[in-house]
């Protein structure tokens, strides 16, 4: 950890109250950044605020449902006129539902968070980065961005889709010094992966894909990769899809 890696920088982290998001917010603050984090759950925010306060970290948490444009706009306004780093960590799971069991409510919820909400946050932050000479967007995808086995249909579809979003931003705004990259974790010790499944046979089928999964990562191991991609040390890395799954995707 480099205590000066993000000195003087302003970072926005979605999903900052749990798992990878909380670990990342803490790491960025320890590396010198002013961090504005968001989460939709009041209970999770309260617990995270206690943690950040106990660690004396410069992290401010606000409520933001990234599926609501007005709340996204408020989040960006809270960050101020300059945003150097956007870390997209917020996400929703789909209970391992395959096509035949998938209901519309689950589909819309997962797509709204994992794709539409992601787009809204990137779009809202972009003007600040362009006005201030550049910035970095780092999006947390998944091993499911590369295959179908680790989750259900809605989750896998959105995690594949976010790669297109990440690369499109990199292609069009790279010349204006806005970098966009993705990190693809495998299994992670995180609250997000404790949700129950709703399709027994599909969950069993998913187990075949998970048979080659490496041991789960700790959240800070993923946060370290995100932090580096968002730093000036990675100034020539743009449009990259970085697997951080312990070699799972190599199987």
ABEGO torsion letter per residue (X at the ends): XBAAAABGBBBBBBGAABEAAAAAAAAAAAAGBBBBBBBABAAAAAAAAAAAAAAGBBBBBBBBBAABAAAAAAAAAAAEABBABBBBABBBBAGGBBAAABBAAAAAAAAAAAAAAAAAAAAAAAAAAAAAGEEBBBBBBBAAAABAAABBAAAAAAAAAAAAAAAAAAAAAAAAGBBBBBBBBBBBBBAAAABBBABAAAAAAAAAAAAABBBBBBAAAAAAAAAAAABAAAAABBGBBBBBAGGAAAX
